[in-house]
Amino acid sequence: MVDIRCDECGFDCDYSINGEMEQVVFSYWNHMAKEHGIEYSPGTLGSYIKKRILTQINS
Ligand SMILES: [Zn+2]
């Protein structure tokens, strides 16, 4: 299980999602595009989320 909060990504937004990696990447990518008009490539977002997860594990 991984979780991502939009406000931790620098947005004034209370969106959060948790679940399986692929699902989180897809849902958050969708949220970014729809709510913030930012279309990251899924690859960019995926590697960002992986980095965040590693940080969470290490802290
Ligand atoms: Zn958001």
N, CA, C, O and the ligand as a Tripos MOL2 file, in Angstrom:
@<TRIPOS>MOLECULE
protein
  237   235    60     0     0
PROTEIN
NO_CHARGES

@<TRIPOS>ATOM
      1 N           0.8380   -1.2070    0.0000 N.3       1 MET1
      2 CA          0.0000    0.0000    0.0000 C.3       1 MET1
      3 C           0.8690    1.2520    0.0000 C.2       1 MET1
      4 O           1.8530    1.3530    0.7340 O.2       1 MET1
      5 N           0.4810    2.1890   -0.8340 N.am      2 VAL2
      6 CA          1.1630    3.4790   -0.8450 C.3       2 VAL2
      7 C           0.0950    4.5650   -0.6800 C.2       2 VAL2
      8 O          -1.0780    4.3600   -0.9930 O.2       2 VAL2
      9 N           0.5310    5.7170   -0.1830 N.am      3 ASP3
     10 CA         -0.4120    6.8280   -0.1370 C.3       3 ASP3
     11 C           0.2450    8.1380   -0.5170 C.2       3 ASP3
     12 O           1.4280    8.3690   -0.2670 O.2       3 ASP3
     13 N          -0.5500    8.9740   -1.1210 N.am      4 ILE4
     14 CA         -0.0880   10.2670   -1.6060 C.3       4 ILE4
     15 C          -1.1150   11.3120   -1.2140 C.2       4 ILE4
     16 O          -2.3190   11.1050   -1.3650 O.2       4 ILE4
     17 N          -0.6350   12.4230   -0.7140 N.am      5 ARG5
     18 CA         -1.5300   13.5540   -0.4260 C.3       5 ARG5
     19 C          -1.1380   14.7080   -1.3260 C.2       5 ARG5
     20 O           0.0380   15.0320   -1.4940 O.2       5 ARG5
     21 N          -2.1640   15.3160   -1.8970 N.am      6 CYS6
     22 CA         -1.8960   16.3870   -2.8510 C.3       6 CYS6
     23 C          -1.2060   17.5770   -2.1650 C.2       6 CYS6
     24 O          -0.3590   18.2250   -2.7790 O.2       6 CYS6
     25 N          -1.5470   17.8700   -0.9250 N.am      7 ASP7
     26 CA         -0.9240   19.0290   -0.2660 C.3       7 ASP7
     27 C           0.5660   18.8060    0.0030 C.2       7 ASP7
     28 O           1.3290   19.7660    0.1170 O.2       7 ASP7
     29 N           0.9720   17.5560    0.1020 N.am      8 GLU8
     30 CA          2.4020   17.2730    0.2520 C.3       8 GLU8
     31 C           3.1580   17.4980   -1.0460 C.2       8 GLU8
     32 O           4.3860   17.5770   -1.0600 O.2       8 GLU8
     33 N           2.4160   17.5980   -2.1260 N.am      9 CYS9
     34 CA          3.0310   17.8470   -3.4250 C.3       9 CYS9
     35 C           3.0090   19.3350   -3.7640 C.2       9 CYS9
     36 O           3.3250   19.7300   -4.8860 O.2       9 CYS9
     37 N           2.6360   20.1490   -2.7900 N.am     10 GLY10
     38 CA          2.7200   21.5850   -2.9740 C.3      10 GLY10
     39 C           1.4270   22.2500   -3.4220 C.2      10 GLY10
     40 O           1.4330   23.4220   -3.7990 O.2      10 GLY10
     41 N           0.3260   21.5210   -3.3860 N.am     11 PHE11
     42 CA         -0.9460   22.1130   -3.7810 C.3      11 PHE11
     43 C          -1.8070   22.3810   -2.5600 C.2      11 PHE11
     44 O          -1.7410   21.6590   -1.5650 O.2      11 PHE11
     45 N          -2.6170   23.4320   -2.6510 N.am     12 ASP12
     46 CA         -3.5830   23.7290   -1.6030 C.3      12 ASP12
     47 C          -4.8350   22.9120   -1.9000 C.2      12 ASP12
     48 O          -5.8030   23.4130   -2.4700 O.2      12 ASP12
     49 N          -4.7930   21.6550   -1.5030 N.am     13 CYS13
     50 CA         -5.7850   20.6930   -1.9720 C.3      13 CYS13
     51 C          -5.8170   19.5410   -0.9800 C.2      13 CYS13
     52 O          -4.7680   19.0780   -0.5320 O.2      13 CYS13
     53 N          -7.0140   19.0740   -0.6330 N.am     14 ASP14
     54 CA         -7.0790   18.0070    0.3790 C.3      14 ASP14
     55 C          -7.2440   16.6160   -0.2210 C.2      14 ASP14
     56 O          -7.6000   15.6700    0.4820 O.2      14 ASP14
     57 N          -6.9880   16.4960   -1.5070 N.am     15 TYR15
     58 CA         -7.0790   15.1820   -2.1460 C.3      15 TYR15
     59 C          -6.0020   14.2450   -1.6130 C.2      15 TYR15
     60 O          -4.8430   14.6320   -1.4700 O.2      15 TYR15
     61 N          -6.3940   13.0230   -1.3240 N.am     16 SER16
     62 CA         -5.3940   12.0070   -1.0000 C.3      16 SER16
     63 C          -5.8800   10.6780   -1.5570 C.2      16 SER16
     64 O          -7.0760   10.4640   -1.7510 O.2      16 SER16
     65 N          -4.9440    9.8100   -1.8030 N.am     17 ILE17
     66 CA         -5.2750    8.5080   -2.3640 C.3      17 ILE17
     67 C          -4.3330    7.4740   -1.7960 C.2      17 ILE17
     68 O          -3.1450    7.7400   -1.6120 O.2      17 ILE17
     69 N          -4.8550    6.3020   -1.5200 N.am     18 ASN18
     70 CA         -3.9660    5.2070   -1.1780 C.3      18 ASN18
     71 C          -4.4550    3.9290   -1.8280 C.2      18 ASN18
     72 O          -5.6300    3.8020   -2.1720 O.2      18 ASN18
     73 N          -3.5580    2.9980   -1.9900 N.am     19 GLY19
     74 CA         -3.8940    1.7440   -2.6350 C.3      19 GLY19
     75 C          -2.6400    1.1310   -3.2350 C.2      19 GLY19
     76 O          -1.5240    1.3920   -2.7860 O.2      19 GLY19
     77 N          -2.8410    0.3290   -4.2330 N.am     20 GLU20
     78 CA         -1.7020   -0.2780   -4.9150 C.3      20 GLU20
     79 C          -1.0000    0.7720   -5.7610 C.2      20 GLU20
     80 O          -1.6120    1.7170   -6.2600 O.2      20 GLU20
     81 N           0.2990    0.5750   -5.9060 N.am     21 MET21
     82 CA          1.1470    1.5140   -6.6390 C.3      21 MET21
     83 C           0.5420    1.9800   -7.9700 C.2      21 MET21
     84 O           0.3750    3.1790   -8.1930 O.2      21 MET21
     85 N           0.2200    1.0390   -8.8390 N.am     22 GLU22
     86 CA         -0.2590    1.4170  -10.1860 C.3      22 GLU22
     87 C          -1.5580    2.2070  -10.1080 C.2      22 GLU22
     88 O          -1.7880    3.1490  -10.8670 O.2      22 GLU22
     89 N          -2.3940    1.7950   -9.1700 N.am     23 GLN23
     90 CA         -3.6820    2.4460   -9.0000 C.3      23 GLN23
     91 C          -3.4990    3.8750   -8.4990 C.2      23 GLN23
     92 O          -4.1740    4.7970   -8.9580 O.2      23 GLN23
     93 N          -2.5770    4.0460   -7.5520 N.am     24 VAL24
     94 CA         -2.3020    5.3690   -7.0080 C.3      24 VAL24
     95 C          -1.7310    6.2820   -8.0810 C.2      24 VAL24
     96 O          -2.1430    7.4350   -8.2130 O.2      24 VAL24
     97 N          -0.7820    5.7600   -8.8460 N.am     25 VAL25
     98 CA         -0.1830    6.5650   -9.9220 C.3      25 VAL25
     99 C          -1.2550    6.9890  -10.9090 C.2      25 VAL25
    100 O          -1.3180    8.1570  -11.2950 O.2      25 VAL25
    101 N          -2.0910    6.0580  -11.3190 N.am     26 PHE26
    102 CA         -3.1130    6.3700  -12.3100 C.3      26 PHE26
    103 C          -4.1280    7.3720  -11.7630 C.2      26 PHE26
    104 O          -4.4660    8.3450  -12.4380 O.2      26 PHE26
    105 N          -4.6130    7.1390  -10.5490 N.am     27 SER27
    106 CA         -5.6300    8.0160   -9.9730 C.3      27 SER27
    107 C          -5.0900    9.4070   -9.7260 C.2      27 SER27
    108 O          -5.7790   10.4000   -9.9600 O.2      27 SER27
    109 N          -3.8570    9.4800   -9.2530 N.am     28 TYR28
    110 CA         -3.2810   10.7900   -8.9660 C.3      28 TYR28
    111 C          -2.9780   11.5360  -10.2640 C.2      28 TYR28
    112 O          -3.1530   12.7520  -10.3460 O.2      28 TYR28
    113 N          -2.5310   10.8110  -11.2560 N.am     29 TRP29
    114 CA         -2.2900   11.4100  -12.5690 C.3      29 TRP29
    115 C          -3.5920   12.0000  -13.1060 C.2      29 TRP29
    116 O          -3.6080   13.1150  -13.6270 O.2      29 TRP29
    117 N          -4.6690   11.2550  -12.9760 N.am     30 ASN30
    118 CA         -5.9920   11.6880  -13.3990 C.3      30 ASN30
    119 C          -6.4390   12.9400  -12.6370 C.2      30 ASN30
    120 O          -6.9670   13.8810  -13.2280 O.2      30 ASN30
    121 N          -6.2190   12.9360  -11.3190 N.am     31 HIS31
    122 CA         -6.5570   14.0760  -10.4720 C.3      31 HIS31
    123 C          -5.7700   15.3160  -10.8880 C.2      31 HIS31
    124 O          -6.3430   16.3990  -11.0110 O.2      31 HIS31
    125 N          -4.4940   15.1740  -11.1010 N.am     32 MET32
    126 CA         -3.6300   16.2740  -11.5340 C.3      32 MET32
    127 C          -4.1440   16.8990  -12.8180 C.2      32 MET32
    128 O          -4.2500   18.1200  -12.9320 O.2      32 MET32
    129 N          -4.4620   16.0440  -13.7850 N.am     33 ALA33
    130 CA         -4.9070   16.5390  -15.0800 C.3      33 ALA33
    131 C          -6.2570   17.2550  -14.9610 C.2      33 ALA33
    132 O          -6.4600   18.3140  -15.5540 O.2      33 ALA33
    133 N          -7.1770   16.6640  -14.1890 N.am     34 LYS34
    134 CA         -8.5300   17.2080  -14.1010 C.3      34 LYS34
    135 C          -8.6200   18.4180  -13.1950 C.2      34 LYS34
    136 O          -9.2290   19.4260  -13.5550 O.2      34 LYS34
    137 N          -8.0100   18.3220  -12.0080 N.am     35 GLU35
    138 CA         -8.1940   19.3690  -11.0010 C.3      35 GLU35
    139 C          -7.1720   20.4870  -11.1250 C.2      35 GLU35
    140 O          -7.4730   21.6380  -10.8100 O.2      35 GLU35
    141 N          -5.9800   20.1660  -11.5730 N.am     36 HIS36
    142 CA         -4.9150   21.1600  -11.5870 C.3      36 HIS36
    143 C          -4.4550   21.4870  -12.9960 C.2      36 HIS36
    144 O          -3.6180   22.3710  -13.1820 O.2      36 HIS36
    145 N          -4.9820   20.7940  -13.9830 N.am     37 GLY37
    146 CA         -4.6210   21.0760  -15.3690 C.3      37 GLY37
    147 C          -3.1710   20.7960  -15.6820 C.2      37 GLY37
    148 O          -2.6050   21.3650  -16.6150 O.2      37 GLY37
    149 N          -2.5620   19.9060  -14.8900 N.am     38 ILE38
    150 CA         -1.1570   19.5670  -15.1030 C.3      38 ILE38
    151 C          -1.0890   18.1390  -15.6240 C.2      38 ILE38
    152 O          -1.5230   17.2050  -14.9500 O.2      38 ILE38
    153 N          -0.5580   17.9760  -16.7950 N.am     39 GLU39
    154 CA         -0.4560   16.6330  -17.3490 C.3      39 GLU39
    155 C           0.9870   16.1530  -17.3110 C.2      39 GLU39
    156 O           1.7300   16.2650  -18.2860 O.2      39 GLU39
    157 N           1.3560   15.6210  -16.1650 N.am     40 TYR40
    158 CA          2.6370   14.9340  -16.0700 C.3      40 TYR40
    159 C           2.5700   13.6930  -16.9430 C.2      40 TYR40
    160 O           1.4870   13.1600  -17.1840 O.2      40 TYR40
    161 N           3.7070   13.2330  -17.4140 N.am     41 SER41
    162 CA          3.6720   11.9150  -18.0360 C.3      41 SER41
    163 C           3.5410   10.8970  -16.9040 C.2      41 SER41
    164 O           4.1050   11.1010  -15.8300 O.2      41 SER41
    165 N           2.8130    9.8120  -17.1250 N.am     42 PRO42
    166 CA          2.6770    8.8070  -16.0670 C.3      42 PRO42
    167 C           4.0330    8.3240  -15.5600 C.2      42 PRO42
    168 O           4.1650    7.9960  -14.3810 O.2      42 PRO42
    169 N           5.0240    8.2760  -16.4160 N.am     43 GLY43
    170 CA          6.3690    7.8660  -16.0020 C.3      43 GLY43
    171 C           6.9830    8.8330  -15.0060 C.2      43 GLY43
    172 O           7.5700    8.4150  -14.0080 O.2      43 GLY43
    173 N           6.8490   10.1310  -15.2780 N.am     44 THR44
    174 CA          7.3730   11.1580  -14.3730 C.3      44 THR44
    175 C           6.6830   11.0880  -13.0240 C.2      44 THR44
    176 O           7.3300   11.1330  -11.9770 O.2      44 THR44
    177 N           5.3680   10.9790  -13.0590 N.am     45 LEU45
    178 CA          4.6020   10.9060  -11.8190 C.3      45 LEU45
    179 C           4.9270    9.6230  -11.0550 C.2      45 LEU45
    180 O           5.0580    9.6360   -9.8310 O.2      45 LEU45
    181 N           5.0550    8.5250  -11.7830 N.am     46 GLY46
    182 CA          5.4030    7.2550  -11.1520 C.3      46 GLY46
    183 C           6.7280    7.3130  -10.4280 C.2      46 GLY46
    184 O           6.8440    6.8150   -9.3080 O.2      46 GLY46
    185 N           7.7460    7.9240  -11.0570 N.am     47 SER47
    186 CA          9.0400    7.9640  -10.3860 C.3      47 SER47
    187 C           9.0210    8.9410   -9.2190 C.2      47 SER47
    188 O           9.7320    8.7450   -8.2330 O.2      47 SER47
    189 N           8.2100    9.9980   -9.3240 N.am     48 TYR48
    190 CA          8.0510   10.9180   -8.1990 C.3      48 TYR48
    191 C           7.4280   10.1920   -7.0000 C.2      48 TYR48
    192 O           7.9000   10.3210   -5.8700 O.2      48 TYR48
    193 N           6.3790    9.4400   -7.2590 N.am     49 ILE49
    194 CA          5.6890    8.7300   -6.1850 C.3      49 ILE49
    195 C           6.5980    7.6740   -5.5630 C.2      49 ILE49
    196 O           6.5990    7.4970   -4.3450 O.2      49 ILE49
    197 N           7.3660    6.9750   -6.3860 N.am     50 LYS50
    198 CA          8.3150    5.9970   -5.8440 C.3      50 LYS50
    199 C           9.3320    6.6570   -4.9280 C.2      50 LYS50
    200 O           9.6830    6.1150   -3.8800 O.2      50 LYS50
    201 N           9.8040    7.8350   -5.3340 N.am     51 LYS51
    202 CA         10.7550    8.5700   -4.5030 C.3      51 LYS51
    203 C          10.1250    8.9570   -3.1740 C.2      51 LYS51
    204 O          10.7610    8.8500   -2.1250 O.2      51 LYS51
    205 N           8.8630    9.4100   -3.2190 N.am     52 ARG52
    206 CA          8.1430    9.7810   -1.9920 C.3      52 ARG52
    207 C           7.9980    8.5840   -1.0660 C.2      52 ARG52
    208 O           8.1430    8.7140    0.1490 O.2      52 ARG52
    209 N           7.7150    7.4280   -1.6310 N.am     53 ILE53
    210 CA          7.5360    6.2240   -0.8190 C.3      53 ILE53
    211 C           8.8460    5.8450   -0.1460 C.2      53 ILE53
    212 O           8.8580    5.4830    1.0310 O.2      53 ILE53
    213 N           9.9460    5.9250   -0.8790 N.am     54 LEU54
    214 CA         11.2470    5.6260   -0.2910 C.3      54 LEU54
    215 C          11.5520    6.5760    0.8580 C.2      54 LEU54
    216 O          12.1080    6.1670    1.8770 O.2      54 LEU54
    217 N          11.1860    7.8490    0.6930 N.am     55 THR55
    218 CA         11.3810    8.8270    1.7630 C.3      55 THR55
    219 C          10.5540    8.4580    2.9860 C.2      55 THR55
    220 O          11.0330    8.5570    4.1160 O.2      55 THR55
    221 N           9.3170    8.0340    2.7650 N.am     56 GLN56
    222 CA          8.4490    7.6480    3.8860 C.3      56 GLN56
    223 C           9.0150    6.4500    4.6370 C.2      56 GLN56
    224 O           8.9770    6.4040    5.8660 O.2      56 GLN56
    225 N           9.5310    5.4960    3.9000 N.am     57 ILE57
    226 CA         10.0890    4.2930    4.5200 C.3      57 ILE57
    227 C          11.3090    4.6430    5.3510 C.2      57 ILE57
    228 O          11.5050    4.1090    6.4430 O.2      57 ILE57
    229 N          12.1390    5.5580    4.8170 N.am     58 ASN58
    230 CA         13.3870    5.9050    5.5000 C.3      58 ASN58
    231 C          13.1920    6.8220    6.6890 C.2      58 ASN58
    232 O          14.0740    6.9110    7.5430 O.2      58 ASN58
    233 N          12.0430    7.5180    6.7700 N.am     59 SER59
    234 CA         11.8900    8.4770    7.8510 C.3      59 SER59
    235 C          11.2160    7.8430    9.0690 C.2      59 SER59
    236 O          11.0080    8.5160   10.0780 O.2      59 SER59
    237 ZN         -4.9620   18.1920   -5.8730 Zn       60 ZN60
@<TRIPOS>BOND
     1     1     2 1
     2     2     3 1
     3     3     4 2
     4     3     5 am
     5     5     6 1
     6     6     7 1
     7     7     8 2
     8     7     9 am
     9     9    10 1
    10    10    11 1
    11    11    12 2
    12    11    13 am
    13    13    14 1
    14    14    15 1
    15    15    16 2
    16    15    17 am
    17    17    18 1
    18    18    19 1
    19    19    20 2
    20    19    21 am
    21    21    22 1
    22    22    23 1
    23    23    24 2
    24    23    25 am
    25    25    26 1
    26    26    27 1
    27    27    28 2
    28    27    29 am
    29    29    30 1
    30    30    31 1
    31    31    32 2
    32    31    33 am
    33    33    34 1
    34    34    35 1
    35    35    36 2
    36    35    37 am
    37    37    38 1
    38    38    39 1
    39    39    40 2
    40    39    41 am
    41    41    42 1
    42    42    43 1
    43    43    44 2
    44    43    45 am
    45    45    46 1
    46    46    47 1
    47    47    48 2
    48    47    49 am
    49    49    50 1
    50    50    51 1
    51    51    52 2
    52    51    53 am
    53    53    54 1
    54    54    55 1
    55    55    56 2
    56    55    57 am
    57    57    58 1
    58    58    59 1
    59    59    60 2
    60    59    61 am
    61    61    62 1
    62    62    63 1
    63    63    64 2
    64    63    65 am
    65    65    66 1
    66    66    67 1
    67    67    68 2
    68    67    69 am
    69    69    70 1
    70    70    71 1
    71    71    72 2
    72    71    73 am
    73    73    74 1
    74    74    75 1
    75    75    76 2
    76    75    77 am
    77    77    78 1
    78    78    79 1
    79    79    80 2
    80    79    81 am
    81    81    82 1
    82    82    83 1
    83    83    84 2
    84    83    85 am
    85    85    86 1
    86    86    87 1
    87    87    88 2
    88    87    89 am
    89    89    90 1
    90    90    91 1
    91    91    92 2
    92    91    93 am
    93    93    94 1
    94    94    95 1
    95    95    96 2
    96    95    97 am
    97    97    98 1
    98    98    99 1
    99    99   100 2
   100    99   101 am
   101   101   102 1
   102   102   103 1
   103   103   104 2
   104   103   105 am
   105   105   106 1
   106   106   107 1
   107   107   108 2
   108   107   109 am
   109   109   110 1
   110   110   111 1
   111   111   112 2
   112   111   113 am
   113   113   114 1
   114   114   115 1
   115   115   116 2
   116   115   117 am
   117   117   118 1
   118   118   119 1
   119   119   120 2
   120   119   121 am
   121   121   122 1
   122   122   123 1
   123   123   124 2
   124   123   125 am
   125   125   126 1
   126   126   127 1
   127   127   128 2
   128   127   129 am
   129   129   130 1
   130   130   131 1
   131   131   132 2
   132   131   133 am
   133   133   134 1
   134   134   135 1
   135   135   136 2
   136   135   137 am
   137   137   138 1
   138   138   139 1
   139   139   140 2
   140   139   141 am
   141   141   142 1
   142   142   143 1
   143   143   144 2
   144   143   145 am
   145   145   146 1
   146   146   147 1
   147   147   148 2
   148   147   149 am
   149   149   150 1
   150   150   151 1
   151   151   152 2
   152   151   153 am
   153   153   154 1
   154   154   155 1
   155   155   156 2
   156   155   157 am
   157   157   158 1
   158   158   159 1
   159   159   160 2
   160   159   161 am
   161   161   162 1
   162   162   163 1
   163   163   164 2
   164   163   165 am
   165   165   166 1
   166   166   167 1
   167   167   168 2
   168   167   169 am
   169   169   170 1
   170   170   171 1
   171   171   172 2
   172   171   173 am
   173   173   174 1
   174   174   175 1
   175   175   176 2
   176   175   177 am
   177   177   178 1
   178   178   179 1
   179   179   180 2
   180   179   181 am
   181   181   182 1
   182   182   183 1
   183   183   184 2
   184   183   185 am
   185   185   186 1
   186   186   187 1
   187   187   188 2
   188   187   189 am
   189   189   190 1
   190   190   191 1
   191   191   192 2
   192   191   193 am
   193   193   194 1
   194   194   195 1
   195   195   196 2
   196   195   197 am
   197   197   198 1
   198   198   199 1
   199   199   200 2
   200   199   201 am
   201   201   202 1
   202   202   203 1
   203   203   204 2
   204   203   205 am
   205   205   206 1
   206   206   207 1
   207   207   208 2
   208   207   209 am
   209   209   210 1
   210   210   211 1
   211   211   212 2
   212   211   213 am
   213   213   214 1
   214   214   215 1
   215   215   216 2
   216   215   217 am
   217   217   218 1
   218   218   219 1
   219   219   220 2
   220   219   221 am
   221   221   222 1
   222   222   223 1
   223   223   224 2
   224   223   225 am
   225   225   226 1
   226   226   227 1
   227   227   228 2
   228   227   229 am
   229   229   230 1
   230   230   231 1
   231   231   232 2
   232   231   233 am
   233   233   234 1
   234   234   235 1
   235   235   236 2
@<TRIPOS>SUBSTRUCTURE
     1 MET1         2 RESIDUE 1 A MET
     2 VAL2         6 RESIDUE 1 A VAL
     3 ASP3        10 RESIDUE 1 A ASP
     4 ILE4        14 RESIDUE 1 A ILE
     5 ARG5        18 RESIDUE 1 A ARG
     6 CYS6        22 RESIDUE 1 A CYS
     7 ASP7        26 RESIDUE 1 A ASP
     8 GLU8        30 RESIDUE 1 A GLU
     9 CYS9        34 RESIDUE 1 A CYS
    10 GLY10       38 RESIDUE 1 A GLY
    11 PHE11       42 RESIDUE 1 A PHE
    12 ASP12       46 RESIDUE 1 A ASP
    13 CYS13       50 RESIDUE 1 A CYS
    14 ASP14       54 RESIDUE 1 A ASP
    15 TYR15       58 RESIDUE 1 A TYR
    16 SER16       62 RESIDUE 1 A SER
    17 ILE17       66 RESIDUE 1 A ILE
    18 ASN18       70 RESIDUE 1 A ASN
    19 GLY19       74 RESIDUE 1 A GLY
    20 GLU20       78 RESIDUE 1 A GLU
    21 MET21       82 RESIDUE 1 A MET
    22 GLU22       86 RESIDUE 1 A GLU
    23 GLN23       90 RESIDUE 1 A GLN
    24 VAL24       94 RESIDUE 1 A VAL
    25 VAL25       98 RESIDUE 1 A VAL
    26 PHE26      102 RESIDUE 1 A PHE
    27 SER27      106 RESIDUE 1 A SER
    28 TYR28      110 RESIDUE 1 A TYR
    29 TRP29      114 RESIDUE 1 A TRP
    30 ASN30      118 RESIDUE 1 A ASN
    31 HIS31      122 RESIDUE 1 A HIS
    32 MET32      126 RESIDUE 1 A MET
    33 ALA33      130 RESIDUE 1 A ALA
    34 LYS34      134 RESIDUE 1 A LYS
    35 GLU35      138 RESIDUE 1 A GLU
    36 HIS36      142 RESIDUE 1 A HIS
    37 GLY37      146 RESIDUE 1 A GLY
    38 ILE38      150 RESIDUE 1 A ILE
    39 GLU39      154 RESIDUE 1 A GLU
    40 TYR40      158 RESIDUE 1 A TYR
    41 SER41      162 RESIDUE 1 A SER
    42 PRO42      166 RESIDUE 1 A PRO
    43 GLY43      170 RESIDUE 1 A GLY
    44 THR44      174 RESIDUE 1 A THR
    45 LEU45      178 RESIDUE 1 A LEU
    46 GLY46      182 RESIDUE 1 A GLY
    47 SER47      186 RESIDUE 1 A SER
    48 TYR48      190 RESIDUE 1 A TYR
    49 ILE49      194 RESIDUE 1 A ILE
    50 LYS50      198 RESIDUE 1 A LYS
    51 LYS51      202 RESIDUE 1 A LYS
    52 ARG52      206 RESIDUE 1 A ARG
    53 ILE53      210 RESIDUE 1 A ILE
    54 LEU54      214 RESIDUE 1 A LEU
    55 THR55      218 RESIDUE 1 A THR
    56 GLN56      222 RESIDUE 1 A GLN
    57 ILE57      226 RESIDUE 1 A ILE
    58 ASN58      230 RESIDUE 1 A ASN
    59 SER59      234 RESIDUE 1 A SER
    60 ZN60       237 GROUP 0 **** ****
